[in-house]
Amino acid sequence: MAQKTQREAEKSTALKVDERKGESKLAEFRDYLGESRAELRKVVWPTRKEVRTTCVAVLILVFVMSLFLGLVDFGLSRLVAFILS
């Protein structure tokens, strides 16, 4: 069902392009802005709580990964120093 709707939208867009061959670039740009605004209205924006929760999760993950990689780097550098000495 979604594919059929998308195909119809593509055909509709193709027809609009054919009809607009004589229009100016300014009119095309105005149409583009209108279509962009319509698409932005369809976006489901996250709530403040969701943003805060995901931000905290990312910060914790970054801290844990940096700690892990720091320890691995320290261990490998000690190992290389031991082998080379």
C-alpha positions, -999 to +999 in steps of 0.1 A: +000+000+000+028+024+009+046+016-024+015+024-044+012+058-026+048+066-033+045+056-069+015+079-072+034+107-056+063+102-080+039+103-110+023+135-096+057+151-091+067+142-127+034+157-140+041+189-120+076+191-135+061+188-170+036+215-163+062+239-149+086+238-178+077+274-186+078+287-150+106+307-136+133+294-112+117+316-085+084+298-088+102+264-086+120+275-056+088+287-039+072+253-046+103+236-031+100+257+000+063+249+003+069+212-001+097+212+024+075+230+050+048+203+044+073+175+050+087+192+082+051+192+096+051+154+093+082+150+114+076+136+149+100+156+171+113+141+204+101+155+237+125+173+260+126+142+283+135+119+254+163+143+243+177+145+278+176+107+283+194+100+251+219+127+257+228+112+291+230+077+276+254+090+249+276+108+275+278+077+297+287+056+267+314+080+256+329+081+291+329+043+294+344+038+259+371+064+265+380+048+298+382+013+281+402+026+252+425+045+275+432+014+296+438-007+265+462+019+251+480+021+284+483-017+286+495-021+250+521+007+254+535-010+285+536-043+266+555-027+237+578-010+261+585-043+278+592-061+245+615-034+232+635-030+264 
